[in-house]
Amino acid sequence: LYGETLFVVLNMNVENSLPRSQPITCADHTAFMNHVVCAFPHVKWTVVLFHHAMYSPGYRANAHLLTGIRDAMYLTIDRLGIDVVLMGHERVFGRMYPMLDNIAQTDQEIRRDGAVINPTGTVYFPSHSSSVSKFNPLNSTLFPYIAAESQLGIPAFSYIWVENTTLAVSTYGYTIDQKTGHYALLETDSYT
């Protein structure tokens, strides 16, 4: 918990050890998310972090592991009202349109500065590589859920900024002047 933002971190590498013939259920992860989110019902923002990218612009976007995690997790993420999911593994930058019921929600109210007002759905961010060891290629298919994608070919990091009505994620190349993405969610409705 950071201020009024709940961060939930999951160890998705457990699913990586399953044989391809075994379905991916993520039952322990969904139970944990249910428990934690229900324990903090009055937070303004909820951010979930895990390693494997369930939505991705990377070349492995349709891999069994990633689609299995997506199929096992998206309903719970929707039901719990998760605002943002930060993911890794793909070593490419991506920002998905807000997703609800596994469908891109492209019809959103956007302010002049680009902030999405009261977004419908969860925004997923596969993050870039922060090391110099590997930079994977983008997928040649532009999936309908992808709002932005890039491969800088240099280490990158994301900065999360939170205040009462705004949660923003900005991604930069390591020299900080190479901004590859920025996204802000603005919630105007009140809560108790």
DRENNU-261361 format. One record per residue: residue number from 1; residue in one letter; chain; y, z, x of N, C-alpha, C, CB in turn. Coordinates in Angstrom, 3 decimals. Atoms other than C-alpha are relative to their C-alpha. Glycine has a CB too. Layout:
! residues N
NODE  drenvo  kollo  vextor       nc2       nc3       nc1      cac2      cac3      cac1       cc2       cc3       cc1      cbc2      cbc3      cbc1
NODE     NUM      A       A         Y         Z         X         Y         Z         X         Y         Z         X         Y         Z         X
...
//
This chain:
! residues 192
NODE  drenvo  kollo  vextor       nc2       nc3       nc1      cac2      cac3      cac1       cc2       cc3       cc1      cbc2      cbc3      cbc1
NODE       1      L       A    -1.170     0.000     0.852     0.000     0.000     0.000     1.234     0.000     0.899    -0.003     1.226    -0.970
NODE       2      Y       A    -1.251     0.084    -0.731     3.365    -1.028     1.385     1.100    -0.107    -1.036     0.018    -1.213     1.000
NODE       3      G       A    -0.993    -0.013     1.066     6.212    -0.039    -0.920    -0.688    -0.215    -1.331     1.081    -1.073     0.233
NODE       4      E       A     0.617     0.324     1.287     5.312    -1.618    -4.232    -0.925    -1.202     0.099     1.069    -0.262    -1.043
NODE       5      T       A     0.932     1.106    -0.221     2.917    -4.158    -2.708    -1.343     0.560     0.435     0.549    -0.994     1.059
NODE       6      L       A     1.362    -0.402    -0.327    -0.826    -3.586    -2.656    -0.649    -1.125     0.807    -0.827     0.319    -1.296
NODE       7      F       A     0.731     0.945    -0.836    -2.691    -5.320     0.187    -1.477     0.375    -0.053     0.537     0.002     1.477
NODE       8      V       A     1.443    -0.220     0.097    -6.460    -5.671    -0.338    -0.661    -0.929     1.015    -0.540    -0.265    -1.470
NODE       9      V       A     0.628     0.783    -1.062    -8.456    -6.805     2.715    -1.517     0.015    -0.208     0.377     0.562     1.412
NODE      10      L       A     1.435     0.133     0.233   -12.013    -8.115     2.258    -0.680    -0.604     1.231    -0.270    -0.871    -1.250
NODE      11      N       A     0.786     0.556    -1.098   -14.693    -8.816     4.883    -0.937    -1.064    -0.571    -0.804     1.119     0.749
NODE      12      M       A     0.792     1.088     0.583   -15.951   -12.204     3.681    -1.040    -0.562     0.966     0.916    -1.114    -0.453
NODE      13      N       A     0.980     0.522    -0.944   -18.020   -12.816     6.815    -1.426     0.356    -0.397     0.289     0.521     1.389
NODE      14      V       A     1.330    -0.357     0.477   -20.958   -11.162     5.039    -0.649    -1.225    -0.660     0.074     1.196    -0.997
NODE      15      E       A     0.529     1.176     0.675   -21.366   -14.300     2.894    -0.377    -1.100     0.981     1.010    -0.524    -0.994
NODE      16      N       A     0.267     1.027    -1.001   -21.389   -16.444     6.030    -1.426     0.072     0.532     0.979     0.127     1.145
NODE      17      S       A     1.350    -0.170    -0.524   -24.824   -15.046     6.967    -1.080    -0.348    -1.026    -0.188     1.422     0.471
NODE      18      L       A     0.994     0.324     1.024   -26.509   -16.086     3.697    -0.595    -1.392     0.233     0.631     0.079    -1.401
NODE      19      P       A     0.573     1.345    -0.087   -28.978   -18.998     3.723     0.625    -0.914    -1.057    -1.538     0.052    -0.174
NODE      20      R       A    -0.623     0.949     0.927   -27.652   -22.161     2.027    -0.667     0.012    -1.366    -0.047    -1.403     0.575
NODE      21      S       A     0.726     0.015     1.274   -30.328   -21.840    -0.675     0.362     1.193    -0.888    -1.502    -0.010     0.259
NODE      22      Q       A    -0.332    -1.194     0.767   -29.027   -18.432    -1.767     1.411    -0.133    -0.574    -0.116     1.270     0.884
NODE      23      P       A    -1.348     0.109     0.576   -26.115   -18.404    -4.222     0.938     1.070     0.558    -0.065     0.111    -1.529
NODE      24      I       A    -1.023    -0.926    -0.481   -22.894   -16.771    -3.084     0.577     0.709    -1.218     1.125    -0.746     0.820
NODE      25      T       A    -0.462    -0.736     1.177   -21.983   -13.988    -5.518     1.266     0.805     0.244    -1.080     0.919    -0.474
NODE      26      C       A    -1.162    -0.836    -0.342   -19.352   -11.892    -3.715     0.088     1.240    -0.879     1.288    -0.808    -0.128
NODE      27      A       A     0.013    -1.119     0.940   -20.406    -9.036    -6.020     0.651     1.255     0.577    -1.424     0.309    -0.412
NODE      28      D       A    -0.615    -1.178    -0.609   -19.418    -6.286    -3.575     1.515    -0.161     0.097    -0.594     0.254     1.391
NODE      29      H       A    -1.438     0.246    -0.138   -16.004    -7.896    -3.039     0.724     0.084    -1.343     0.240    -1.368     0.629
NODE      30      T       A    -0.650    -0.062     1.314   -15.238    -8.327    -6.726     0.015     1.435    -0.527    -0.718    -0.929    -1.004
NODE      31      A       A     0.024    -1.409     0.425   -16.311    -4.730    -7.433     1.071     0.804     0.734    -1.395     0.621     0.252
NODE      32      F       A    -1.013    -0.702    -0.783   -14.098    -3.454    -4.616     1.407    -0.354    -0.486    -0.148    -0.340     1.492
NODE      33      M       A    -1.326     0.400     0.501   -11.105    -5.493    -5.830     0.292     0.652    -1.348     0.089    -1.537    -0.129
NODE      34      N       A    -0.177    -0.660     1.301   -11.602    -4.178    -9.372     0.389     1.454     0.179    -1.282    -0.099    -0.836
NODE      35      H       A    -0.236    -1.426    -0.231   -11.707    -0.597    -8.104     1.405     0.239     0.557    -1.056     0.568     0.964
NODE      36      V       A    -1.284    -0.229    -0.674    -8.650    -0.861    -5.840     1.173    -0.392    -0.893     0.060    -0.786     1.315
NODE      37      V       A    -1.119     0.452     0.834    -6.420    -2.879    -8.186     0.178     0.928    -1.204    -0.230    -1.458    -0.474
NODE      38      C       A    -0.100    -0.924     1.139    -7.233    -0.580   -11.129     0.536     1.366     0.421    -1.365     0.167    -0.665
NODE      39      A       A    -0.505    -1.282    -0.498    -6.388     2.452    -8.952     1.513    -0.026     0.220    -0.704     0.368     1.303
NODE      40      F       A    -1.447     0.148    -0.235    -2.842     1.091    -8.421     0.598    -0.937    -1.054     0.280    -0.548     1.442
NODE      41      P       A    -0.424     0.915     1.073    -1.820    -0.342   -11.815     1.504    -0.281    -0.039    -0.418     0.563    -1.321
NODE      42      H       A    -1.452     0.163     0.131     1.944    -0.004   -11.314     0.663    -0.678     1.194     0.631     1.336    -0.210
NODE      43      V       A    -0.627     0.712    -1.114     2.454    -2.025    -8.136     0.646    -1.277    -0.520    -1.039    -0.323     1.113
NODE      44      K       A    -0.684     1.231     0.391     4.785    -4.993    -8.344    -0.784    -1.222     0.451     1.414    -0.037     0.585
NODE      45      W       A     0.687     1.148    -0.586     2.788    -7.330    -6.081    -1.382     0.409     0.491     0.826    -0.598     1.156
NODE      46      T       A     1.323    -0.218    -0.574    -0.869    -7.634    -5.115    -0.356    -1.209     0.858    -1.073     0.234    -1.115
NODE      47      V       A     0.353     1.030    -0.973    -1.898    -9.598    -2.018    -1.414     0.286     0.487     1.019    -0.039     1.197
NODE      48      V       A     1.372    -0.122    -0.487    -5.540   -10.199    -1.072    -0.122    -0.840     1.266    -1.040    -0.454    -1.087
NODE      49      L       A     0.221     0.703    -1.263    -6.584   -11.198     2.459    -1.492    -0.060     0.280     0.752     0.695     1.169
NODE      50      F       A     1.362     0.138    -0.492    -9.912   -12.567     3.631    -0.109    -1.230     0.881    -0.997    -0.081    -1.164
NODE      51      H       A     0.121     1.005    -1.060   -11.254   -14.919     6.268    -0.201    -1.427    -0.510    -1.139     0.361     0.895
NODE      52      H       A     0.350     1.364     0.402   -12.773   -17.942     4.525     0.923    -0.520    -1.094    -1.446    -0.054    -0.477
NODE      53      A       A    -0.973     0.585     0.929   -10.437   -20.296     2.643    -0.706    -0.625    -1.197     0.864    -1.055     0.714
NODE      54      M       A     0.651     0.547     1.193   -11.620   -20.870    -0.914     0.706    -1.243    -0.534    -0.056     1.055    -1.085
NODE      55      Y       A    -0.729     1.259     0.235    -8.930   -23.548    -1.365     0.568    -0.399     1.351     1.154     0.154    -1.112
NODE      56      S       A    -0.385     0.369    -1.351    -8.164   -25.573     1.725     0.333    -1.477     0.113    -1.100     0.351     0.966
NODE      57      P       A    -0.227     1.401    -0.349    -6.639   -28.785     3.056    -0.806    -0.409     1.230     1.486    -0.247     0.245
NODE      58      G       A     0.751     0.250    -1.222    -9.023   -28.552     6.020    -1.210    -0.890    -0.227    -0.438     1.300     0.604
NODE      59      Y       A     1.114     0.944     0.096   -11.933   -30.843     6.779    -1.248     0.626    -0.599    -0.322    -0.555     1.363
NODE      60      R       A     1.167    -0.666     0.593   -14.429   -28.200     5.538     0.250     0.428    -1.441    -0.386     1.213     0.831
NODE      61      A       A    -0.399    -0.460     1.335   -12.791   -27.870     2.104    -1.142     0.001    -1.008     1.112    -0.863    -0.519
NODE      62      N       A     1.117     0.079     0.947   -15.983   -28.853     0.284    -1.282     0.612     0.536    -0.255    -1.432    -0.370
NODE      63      A       A     1.191    -0.636    -0.570   -18.373   -26.841     2.458    -0.601     0.989    -0.999     0.348     0.720     1.328
NODE      64      H       A     0.730    -0.878     0.918   -21.020   -24.847     0.577     0.567     1.425    -0.007    -1.480     0.034     0.377
NODE      65      L       A    -0.505    -1.365    -0.083   -19.670   -21.512     1.820     1.348     0.136    -0.708     0.127     0.430     1.463
NODE      66      L       A    -1.342    -0.109     0.574   -16.074   -22.192     0.784    -0.011    -0.227    -1.509     0.941    -1.000     0.665
NODE      67      T       A     0.058     0.227     1.451   -16.871   -23.639    -2.646    -0.773     1.119    -0.689    -0.652    -1.365    -0.311
NODE      68      G       A     0.738    -1.126     0.579   -19.375   -20.824    -3.224     0.883     1.224    -0.167    -1.201     0.348     0.867
NODE      69      I       A    -0.937    -1.120     0.105   -16.739   -18.190    -2.493     0.999    -0.269    -1.117     0.737     0.233     1.342
NODE      70      R       A    -0.943     0.350     1.077   -14.284   -20.033    -4.772    -0.625     0.250    -1.364     0.440    -1.476     0.117
NODE      71      D       A     0.658    -0.144     1.301   -16.782   -20.168    -7.640    -0.262     1.460    -0.341    -1.310    -0.776    -0.017
NODE      72      A       A     0.319    -1.412     0.225   -17.650   -16.479    -7.200     1.240     0.875    -0.176    -0.821     0.523     1.150
NODE      73      M       A    -1.163    -0.894    -0.058   -14.090   -15.151    -6.813     1.147    -0.340    -0.948     0.523     0.010     1.373
NODE      74      Y       A    -1.253     0.349     0.671   -11.504   -17.098    -8.796     0.184     0.693    -1.344     0.067    -1.483    -0.198
NODE      75      L       A    -0.154    -0.665     1.295   -12.218   -15.513   -12.192     0.486     1.441     0.162    -1.325    -0.020    -0.763
NODE      76      T       A    -0.441    -1.381    -0.251   -11.828   -11.981   -10.790     1.445     0.020     0.477    -0.911     0.684     1.042
NODE      77      I       A    -1.384     0.072    -0.489    -8.655   -12.937    -8.931     0.948    -0.292    -1.147     0.142    -1.079     1.095
NODE      78      D       A    -0.823     0.298     1.179    -7.245   -14.446   -12.140     0.135     1.223    -0.900    -0.603    -1.167    -0.793
NODE      79      R       A    -0.007    -1.138     0.938    -8.239   -11.469   -14.302     0.824     1.169     0.526    -1.429     0.466    -0.276
NODE      80      L       A    -0.741    -1.119    -0.581    -6.714    -8.958   -11.880     1.481    -0.328     0.224    -0.637     0.407     1.317
NODE      81      G       A    -1.404     0.377    -0.160    -3.443   -10.901   -11.702     0.470     0.036     1.450     0.866     0.910    -0.826
NODE      82      I       A    -0.372     0.030    -1.418    -3.471   -11.262    -7.909     1.115    -1.019     0.180    -1.231    -0.347     0.909
NODE      83      D       A    -1.143     0.894    -0.196    -0.174   -12.814    -6.787    -0.241    -1.015     1.110     1.241     0.806     0.311
NODE      84      V       A     0.161     0.847    -1.181    -1.078   -14.198    -3.349    -1.330     0.319     0.665     1.176     0.199     0.998
NODE      85      V       A     1.198    -0.168    -0.819    -4.290   -14.759    -1.378     0.265    -0.680     1.337    -1.279    -0.598    -0.707
NODE      86      L       A    -0.162     0.508    -1.359    -3.964   -15.177     2.399    -1.389    -0.160     0.610     0.897     0.954     0.869
NODE      87      M       A     1.339     0.303    -0.506    -6.964   -16.819     4.095     0.104    -0.624     1.384    -0.756    -0.945    -0.967
NODE      88      G       A     0.035     0.595    -1.329    -8.008   -18.141     7.486    -1.091    -1.041     0.092    -0.204     1.068     1.061
NODE      89      H       A     1.196     0.787    -0.270   -11.018   -19.964     8.945     0.255    -1.490     0.237    -0.944     0.153    -1.131
NODE      90      E       A    -0.162     1.445    -0.070    -9.732   -23.503     8.493     0.884    -0.472     1.150     0.564    -0.493    -1.282
NODE      91      R       A    -0.899     0.311    -1.119    -7.108   -23.419    11.281     0.949    -1.150    -0.316    -0.810    -0.338     1.236
NODE      92      V       A    -1.042     0.920     0.452    -4.708   -25.563     9.257     0.892     0.783    -0.954    -0.608    -1.290    -0.696
NODE      93      F       A    -0.880    -0.650     0.962    -1.684   -24.552     7.211    -0.153    -0.685    -1.348     1.477    -0.036     0.475
NODE      94      G       A     0.004     0.545     1.346    -1.827   -24.985     3.480     0.652     0.965    -0.958    -1.415    -0.318    -0.451
NODE      95      R       A    -0.463    -0.794     1.138    -0.143   -23.774     0.355    -0.467    -0.733    -1.236     1.574     0.204     0.003
NODE      96      M       A     0.496     0.592     1.217    -1.819   -24.358    -2.920     1.023     0.191    -1.111    -1.354     0.606    -0.388
NODE      97      Y       A    -0.754    -0.283     1.218    -0.065   -24.742    -6.238    -0.556     1.307    -0.559    -0.107    -1.185    -1.055
NODE      98      P       A     0.613    -1.158     0.661    -0.464   -21.553    -8.253    -1.257    -0.470    -0.746     1.016     0.694    -0.988
NODE      99      M       A     1.280     0.366     0.607    -4.065   -21.617    -9.462    -0.348     0.986    -1.105    -1.122    -0.039     1.063
NODE     100      L       A     0.456    -0.822     1.113    -5.325   -20.333   -12.803    -1.201    -0.708    -0.614     1.143     0.235    -1.063
NODE     101      D       A     1.240     0.557     0.527    -8.875   -20.885   -14.094    -0.460    -1.201     0.833     0.185    -0.410    -1.468
NODE     102      N       A     0.404     1.029    -0.951    -9.511   -23.037   -10.991     0.746    -1.330    -0.218    -1.500    -0.227    -0.103
NODE     103      I       A    -0.814     1.191     0.283    -6.789   -25.490   -12.122     1.396     0.217     0.571     0.068    -0.292    -1.541
NODE     104      A       A    -1.351    -0.071    -0.561    -3.538   -26.216   -10.293     1.028     0.053    -1.120     0.275    -1.206     0.925
NODE     105      Q       A    -1.076    -0.176     0.993    -0.539   -24.998   -12.301     1.273    -0.617     0.584     0.219     1.536    -0.362
NODE     106      T       A    -1.102     0.727    -0.640     2.015   -27.617   -11.278     1.301     0.076    -0.789    -0.383    -1.447     0.190
NODE     107      D       A    -1.203    -0.093     0.832     4.462   -26.999   -14.129     0.555     1.420     0.076    -0.310    -0.392    -1.478
NODE     108      Q       A    -0.572    -1.322    -0.239     6.432   -24.007   -12.815     1.522    -0.089    -0.034    -0.485     0.577     1.358
NODE     109      E       A    -1.464    -0.051    -0.063    10.067   -22.958   -13.155     0.405     0.322     1.438     0.583     1.066    -1.004
NODE     110      I       A    -0.396    -0.145    -1.399    11.693   -23.365    -9.740     1.518     0.079     0.096    -0.539    -1.175     0.852
NODE     111      R       A    -1.428    -0.168    -0.248    15.111   -22.102    -8.677     0.489    -1.044     0.997     0.300     1.419     0.517
NODE     112      R       A    -0.561     0.978    -0.944    17.484   -24.298    -6.639    -0.409     0.280     1.436     1.513    -0.012    -0.099
NODE     113      D       A     0.391    -0.322    -1.382    16.491   -22.436    -3.472    -1.509    -0.148     0.229     0.431     1.425     0.344
NODE     114      G       A     1.433     0.244    -0.137    12.816   -23.275    -4.125    -0.896     1.130    -0.455    -0.304    -0.298     1.394
NODE     115      A       A     0.815    -1.126     0.460    11.671   -19.857    -5.370    -0.600    -0.325    -1.367     0.847     1.304    -0.071
NODE     116      V       A     0.677     0.201     1.272     9.126   -20.052    -8.183     0.232     1.247    -0.849    -1.533    -0.281     0.202
NODE     117      I       A    -0.352    -1.118     0.886    10.219   -17.892   -11.117    -1.184     0.313    -0.907     1.268    -0.331    -0.847
NODE     118      N       A     1.126    -0.469     0.815     7.486   -15.855   -12.824    -1.170    -0.974     0.033     0.446     0.215    -1.441
NODE     119      P       A     1.056     1.011    -0.104     4.677   -18.065   -11.512    -1.213     0.326    -0.857    -0.428    -0.151     1.439
NODE     120      T       A     1.250    -0.112     0.736     1.588   -18.678   -13.599    -1.127    -0.244     0.989    -0.059    -1.010    -1.204
NODE     121      G       A     1.132     0.168    -0.900    -1.491   -18.080   -11.468     0.216     0.645     1.352    -0.288    -1.450     0.186
NODE     122      T       A     0.046    -0.572    -1.348    -2.275   -17.087    -7.886     0.278    -1.101     1.013    -1.379     0.675     0.281
NODE     123      V       A    -0.270     0.962    -1.064    -0.912   -18.842    -4.794    -0.901     0.332     1.191     1.513     0.022     0.414
NODE     124      Y       A     0.933    -0.144    -1.118    -3.445   -19.368    -1.986     0.595    -0.660     1.230    -1.386    -0.619    -0.338
NODE     125      F       A    -0.514     0.486    -1.275    -2.420   -19.814     1.667    -1.096     0.032     1.066     1.211     0.841     0.449
NODE     126      P       A     0.815     0.010    -1.222    -4.934   -20.925     4.294     0.963    -0.013     1.187    -0.987    -1.248     0.040
NODE     127      S       A    -0.950    -0.115    -1.106    -3.250   -19.941     7.529    -0.403    -0.853     1.182     0.131     1.441     0.433
NODE     128      H       A     0.151     0.768    -1.224    -2.820   -21.861    10.729    -0.716     0.855     1.046     1.380    -0.478     0.526
NODE     129      S       A     0.598    -0.744    -1.101    -4.510   -20.841    13.981     1.088     0.710     0.793    -0.815    -0.936     0.915
NODE     130      S       A    -0.971    -0.736    -0.817    -2.702   -18.156    15.942    -0.396     0.007     1.468     0.139     1.434    -0.504
NODE     131      S       A     0.431     0.088    -1.401    -4.595   -18.940    19.140     0.094    -1.452     0.460    -1.458     0.543     0.178
NODE     132      V       A    -0.016     1.368    -0.514    -4.762   -21.974    21.366    -1.417    -0.569     0.131     0.710    -0.043     1.355
NODE     133      S       A     1.383     0.400    -0.210    -8.549   -22.258    21.127    -0.414    -1.222    -0.812    -0.901     1.138    -0.330
NODE     134      K       A     0.467     1.108     0.830    -8.914   -24.751    18.275     1.006    -0.282    -1.119    -1.395     0.315    -0.592
NODE     135      F       A    -0.818     0.448     1.127    -6.894   -26.762    15.768    -0.804    -1.047    -0.747     1.392    -0.572     0.474
NODE     136      N       A     0.845     0.905     0.758    -8.981   -28.394    13.056     0.832    -1.070    -0.701    -0.826     0.778    -1.018
NODE     137      P       A    -0.729     1.060     0.694    -8.037   -31.680    11.384     0.146     0.301    -1.491    -0.708    -1.340     0.194
NODE     138      L       A    -0.151    -0.052     1.447    -6.740   -31.947     7.857    -1.068    -0.876    -0.636     1.421    -0.454    -0.434
NODE     139      N       A     0.933     0.817     0.753    -9.097   -33.339     5.240     0.705    -1.300    -0.386    -0.524     0.757    -1.262
NODE     140      S       A    -0.617     1.274     0.380    -8.469   -37.014     4.470     0.242    -0.096    -1.503    -0.875    -1.158     0.452
NODE     141      T       A    -0.192    -0.029     1.447    -8.658   -36.192     0.749     1.152     0.932    -0.340    -1.294     0.446    -0.724
NODE     142      L       A    -1.057    -0.875     0.493    -5.532   -34.833    -0.912    -0.487     0.594    -1.316     1.365    -0.774    -0.183
NODE     143      F       A     0.527    -0.658     1.186    -6.995   -32.355    -3.363     1.140     0.329    -0.963    -0.772     1.279     0.385
NODE     144      P       A    -1.082    -0.222     0.963    -5.028   -31.796    -6.593     0.615     1.398     0.053    -0.508    -0.251    -1.379
NODE     145      Y       A    -0.546    -1.352    -0.087    -4.526   -28.118    -5.765     0.948     0.191     1.180    -1.122     0.993     0.096
NODE     146      I       A    -0.812    -0.142    -1.210    -2.634   -28.767    -2.493     1.462    -0.340    -0.282    -0.545    -0.900     1.124
NODE     147      A       A    -1.438     0.224     0.133     1.150   -28.360    -2.655     0.621    -0.360     1.342     0.684     1.241    -0.579
NODE     148      A       A    -0.527     0.274    -1.342     1.763   -28.441     1.121    -1.118     0.203     1.011     1.224     0.918     0.333
NODE     149      E       A     0.992    -0.121    -1.059    -0.316   -28.913     4.268     0.602    -0.484     1.304    -1.278    -0.795    -0.341
NODE     150      S       A    -0.429     0.500    -1.307     0.207   -29.360     7.985    -0.968     0.452     1.077     1.427     0.478     0.330
NODE     151      Q       A     0.726    -0.364    -1.204    -1.451   -29.248    11.356     0.979    -0.181     1.161    -1.314    -0.873     0.186
NODE     152      L       A    -0.991     0.063    -1.063     1.092   -28.392    14.027    -0.612    -0.265     1.368     0.779     1.276     0.041
NODE     153      G       A     0.629     0.135    -1.305    -1.397   -28.355    16.881     0.487     1.028     1.011     0.240    -1.374     0.535
NODE     154      I       A    -0.447    -1.116    -0.838     0.215   -25.184    18.252    -0.282     1.292    -0.761     1.531    -0.126     0.368
NODE     155      P       A     0.195    -1.270     0.702    -0.343   -21.489    17.470     1.123     0.240    -1.011    -0.069     1.166     1.005
NODE     156      A       A    -0.973    -0.268     1.053     1.409   -20.353    14.308    -0.265     1.381    -0.598    -0.059    -1.096    -1.100
NODE     157      F       A     0.139    -1.292     0.662     1.986   -17.156    12.346     0.764    -0.039    -1.316     0.515     1.156     0.908
NODE     158      S       A    -0.689    -0.110     1.287     3.087   -16.168     8.867     0.697     1.337    -0.086    -0.981    -0.174    -1.177
NODE     159      Y       A    -0.832    -1.180     0.197     5.775   -13.677     7.972     0.092     0.238    -1.506     1.430    -0.178     0.650
NODE     160      I       A    -0.060    -0.353     1.422     5.610   -11.869     4.620     1.193     0.918    -0.203    -1.330     0.686    -0.484
NODE     161      W       A    -1.200    -0.759     0.307     8.834   -10.551     3.175    -0.081     0.429    -1.458     1.294    -0.837     0.278
NODE     162      V       A     0.136    -0.543     1.345     8.812    -8.283     0.115     1.211     0.845    -0.331    -1.290     0.828    -0.135
NODE     163      E       A    -0.954    -0.947     0.573    11.537    -6.724    -1.941    -0.297     0.066    -1.485     1.500    -0.423     0.277
NODE     164      N       A     0.354    -0.319     1.376    11.661    -5.588    -5.545    -0.397    -1.210    -0.839     1.140     0.691    -0.652
NODE     165      T       A     0.302     1.124     0.884    11.742    -8.979    -7.270    -0.529    -1.225     0.728     1.222    -0.377    -0.766
NODE     166      T       A     0.383     1.191    -0.757    10.694   -11.339    -4.465    -1.093     0.318     1.020     1.221    -0.593     0.707
NODE     167      L       A     0.997    -0.009    -1.058     7.620   -11.899    -2.323     0.051    -1.396     0.614    -1.457     0.372    -0.542
NODE     168      A       A    -0.103     1.294    -0.675     7.995   -14.668     0.274    -0.946    -0.049     1.185     1.443    -0.265     0.459
NODE     169      V       A     0.861     0.252    -1.147     5.635   -16.145     2.852     0.594    -1.179     0.760    -1.487    -0.284    -0.439
NODE     170      S       A    -0.498     1.074    -0.854     7.053   -18.191     5.736    -0.947    -0.151     1.177     1.457     0.285     0.484
NODE     171      T       A     0.899     0.285    -1.114     4.906   -19.856     8.381     0.751    -0.785     1.061    -1.252    -0.780    -0.478
NODE     172      Y       A    -0.725     0.585    -1.127     6.216   -20.804    11.824    -0.955    -0.369     1.126     1.069     0.971     0.512
NODE     173      G       A     0.625     0.244    -1.283     4.985   -22.471    14.967     0.451     1.089     0.950     0.350    -1.410     0.549
NODE     174      Y       A    -0.260    -1.161    -0.860     4.968   -19.977    17.841     1.391     0.015     0.613    -1.011     0.047     1.096
NODE     175      T       A    -1.347    -0.005    -0.569     8.413   -21.056    19.025     1.050     0.424    -1.026     0.341    -1.379     0.547
NODE     176      I       A    -0.779    -0.480     1.145     9.845   -19.824    15.664     0.973    -1.032    -0.555     0.760     1.228     0.389
NODE     177      D       A    -0.878     1.014     0.567    12.046   -22.877    15.294    -0.794    -1.109    -0.686     0.889    -0.588     1.086
NODE     178      Q       A     0.850     0.992     0.642     9.089   -24.878    13.964    -0.549     0.558    -1.313    -1.155    -0.422     0.938
NODE     179      K       A     0.412    -0.532     1.292     8.963   -23.712    10.356    -0.844    -1.056    -0.705     1.235     0.407    -0.867
NODE     180      T       A     0.894     0.953     0.641     5.996   -25.354     8.687    -0.115     0.237    -1.498    -1.367     0.069     0.634
NODE     181      G       A     0.091    -0.253     1.431     6.154   -23.691     5.293     0.751     1.235    -0.409    -1.427     0.123    -0.416
NODE     182      H       A    -0.651    -1.169     0.589     8.070   -21.309     3.082    -0.270    -0.037    -1.486     1.542     0.026     0.299
NODE     183      Y       A     0.253    -0.093     1.428     7.235   -20.103    -0.393     0.457     1.364    -0.478    -1.500    -0.235    -0.327
NODE     184      A       A    -0.467    -1.267     0.563     8.888   -17.447    -2.528    -0.393     0.083    -1.463     1.530     0.147     0.158
NODE     185      L       A     0.300    -0.287     1.389     7.723   -15.905    -5.777     1.068     0.966    -0.486    -1.448     0.591    -0.178
NODE     186      L       A    -1.037    -0.844     0.571    10.406   -14.362    -7.960    -0.451     0.435    -1.374     1.364    -0.738    -0.066
NODE     187      E       A     0.371    -0.513     1.312     9.508   -12.121   -10.850     1.210     0.639    -0.629    -1.165     1.007     0.096
NODE     188      T       A    -1.193    -0.513     0.660    12.255   -11.416   -13.326    -0.317     1.005    -1.089     0.788    -1.130    -0.579
NODE     189      D       A     0.322    -0.934     1.072    10.371    -9.448   -15.947    -0.129     1.413     0.545    -1.291    -0.416    -0.709
NODE     190      S       A     0.062    -1.389    -0.444    10.508    -5.671   -15.811    -1.402     0.539    -0.166     0.996     0.865    -0.773
NODE     191      Y       A     1.299    -0.638     0.097     7.535    -3.404   -15.419     0.218     1.507     0.022    -0.950    -0.457     1.154
NODE     192      T       A    -0.078    -1.473    -0.030     6.797     0.288   -15.789    -1.126     0.551     0.827    -0.047     0.596    -1.422
//
